[in-house]
């Protein structure tokens, strides 16, 4: 997973995540990582158009978004 965070942070790769928020609510988001550590990551959420903090232990799925050429 750190290589995806690095690709997003350093190269601007957009990631799609499925995240379990507090209370068990699931959300699917497109993000760009700003920073991360072993417990949290801060990312710009393209849906909310805001910077958000996420807990790594609540991350259920992560994948880079592939763009058609």
C-alpha positions as CSV (number, residue, x, y, z in Angstrom):
1,X,0.0,0.0,0.0
2,X,2.8,2.5,0.7
3,X,3.8,2.4,-3.0
4,X,0.2,3.6,-4.0
5,X,0.4,6.3,-1.4
6,X,3.8,7.4,-2.8
7,X,2.6,7.3,-6.4
8,X,-0.4,9.5,-5.5
9,X,1.6,11.9,-3.3
10,X,4.6,12.3,-5.6
11,X,3.1,11.7,-9.1
12,X,-0.5,12.9,-8.6
13,X,-2.0,9.4,-9.2
14,X,-5.7,9.5,-8.3
15,X,-6.7,6.6,-6.1
16,X,-10.2,5.1,-5.6
17,X,-10.9,3.9,-2.1
18,X,-13.6,2.1,-0.3
19,X,-13.6,3.3,3.3
20,X,-15.6,2.4,6.4
21,X,-16.4,5.6,8.3
22,X,-17.3,5.8,11.9
23,X,-20.6,3.9,12.6
24,X,-19.9,1.4,9.8
25,X,-21.0,3.6,6.9
26,X,-19.2,2.7,3.7
27,X,-18.1,5.3,1.2
28,X,-16.4,5.1,-2.2
29,X,-14.1,8.1,-3.0
30,X,-11.5,9.3,-5.4
31,X,-8.6,10.9,-3.6
32,X,-5.1,12.3,-4.0
33,X,-2.8,11.6,-1.1
34,X,-1.1,14.7,0.6
35,X,0.7,12.9,3.4
36,X,0.5,9.7,5.4
37,X,2.0,7.9,8.4
38,X,1.5,4.4,9.9
39,X,-2.0,5.2,11.2
40,X,-3.6,8.0,9.1
41,X,-3.5,9.5,5.7
42,X,-4.5,13.0,4.6
43,X,-5.9,13.3,1.1
44,X,-7.8,15.6,-1.1
45,X,-11.3,14.1,-1.8
46,X,-12.4,14.8,-5.3
47,X,-16.0,14.2,-4.5
48,X,-16.2,16.5,-1.4
49,X,-13.6,18.9,-2.9
50,X,-12.0,19.1,0.5
51,X,-8.9,17.7,2.3
52,X,-9.9,14.9,4.7
53,X,-8.1,12.7,7.2
54,X,-8.6,8.9,7.0
55,X,-7.6,6.1,9.3
56,X,-5.6,3.4,7.5
57,X,-7.3,0.6,9.6
58,X,-10.7,1.7,8.1
59,X,-9.5,1.4,4.5
60,X,-11.2,-1.6,2.9
61,X,-10.0,-1.3,-0.7
62,X,-7.6,0.9,-2.7
63,X,-6.7,1.0,-6.4
64,X,-5.3,3.5,-8.9
65,X,-7.7,4.9,-11.3
66,X,-6.9,4.1,-14.9
67,X,-7.7,6.8,-17.5
68,X,-8.6,6.0,-21.1
69,X,-6.2,7.6,-23.6
